[in-house]
Amino acid sequence: MRTRLTLSVMALAMAASPALAQPAADITAKLTIFQPVNQQMIDSTDKAIARFKLKYPNVTIEPQFVPQPSWGEYNTSFINQVATGAAPDIMFSAIEGFAETANRGLLRDLGPLIDADPTAKAVLDELDPNLLDGMRTRSTGQLNFFPTEWNNIVVYYNKDMFDKAGVAYPADDWTWADFRETAKKLTIADANGNVTQYGYFVPGFNFGLTPWFLTNEASVLDADWKQSAVATDNFRESLQFLHDLINVDKSAPAFESGVGDSKFVAGQVAMFSAGHWPIPEIRASGLTNVGVQIMPVNKVKTTVFGIGGLAVTSASQNPELAWEFVKEMTGKEFQTELADSERSIPSWRSLATTDKYLSFPDNAAIFYGSAATAKPVASPPNFAQVEEMTMRHVGAYLNNNEDLDTTISGLDSELSRAMKRAYN
């Protein structure tokens, strides 16, 4: 099934690679768009459909909002739908799902469309080149997704807690050693020795853990995302550092899944790591004295990024219309709505650097400021499998259910087998 599906859609893609003609304004057609279900996406899509109707009144847009417990499950839903012959015209995904769908030939190469479209080129001019390079399908160099938004990981901190403890706010040149001492000073216990405030919440999700590897020149996979890279001194050092925050310094609570933002707004932790998405909840909590800083450095100053985009499927019977709607869903109106929602960083630099967007938290300029040096989260075609293996072994070690040697050897062995299967 997979081979037949891949060959057929690749043939369609090859046949349909030239630039597309502008559709007539009176065209009658229907488009379907496959997206994850969340309120911001629903609202933005409804508004984009209304705008599109003014240009193409006889075109019907049918959104399909799909549950997204993980990007792996979301991609599987898309692939299964294509296999039934009911492929949508447009698909949204994050970088974690780019390779799995693009490598199967399910998506058009947008390069020829962009080259022939000044409007599209202007949109890409708003995106940092480093982010654009990270979007390309590594096996082909094609751009199969057109950018909508992105996120990175920074450190959030409660300035009131720093002030109360007499601790200086983190500087943009802080090191792992600085961070460790800061987390210790911000950890408070009661008379019985029970911790009432932790210095830091160790991120319980793959994307959040990744900067702790990258800032130490380590990674789960090699630069090509094809081989395990965990059997290195640097990766070992990263895990040991996080383990010691929890189990030696006691400056972080027991490792658990999650971001840590709920504990932050509840006053239980002074620092946590995340992208832009927790800001609405922080605002709603009433916390106002909040700052952000880049991730602390051990060997290199960097962080991770993930980016989302829209693709036109190879099976679409109306690719020219689908492309026009992709542009509607990535244009200035959409980007302005995205900036106002504060859930992500707009791909448009001009809208991610306005005074309004940078007004909260303190030092918010570092969000887009990291674009040139951030590294894409490792996203091989078997991303979901790699993520599950990584989190299972790392979690076992951080919770003292495995020793470090067992964690490294077990994860390396599983990853090595998985990557061979993924590329053979």
Secondary structure, DSSP 8 states (H G I E B T S, - for coil): -HHHHHHHHHHHHHHT-S------TT--EEEEEEEE--HHHHHHHHHHHHHHHHH-TTEEEEEEEE--SSHHHHHHHHHHHHHTT---SEEEEEHHHHHHHHTTT-B---HHHHHT-HHHHHHHHTS-HHHHHHHS-TTT----SEEEEEEE-EEEEEHHHHHHHT-----TT-BHHHHHHHHHHT-EE-TTS-EEEBS-B--BSHHHHHHHHHTTT--SB-TTSSSB--SSHHHHHHHHHHHHHHHTS--S----SB-SHHHHHTTSBSEEEE-STTHHHHHHHT---EEEE---BSS----EEEEEEEEEBTT-S-HHHHHHHHHHTTSHHHHHHHHHHTSSEES-HHHHSSTTTTSSSBTTTHHHHTTTT-EE----TTHHHHHHHHHHHHHHHHTTSS-HHHHHHHHHHHHHHHHHHHH-
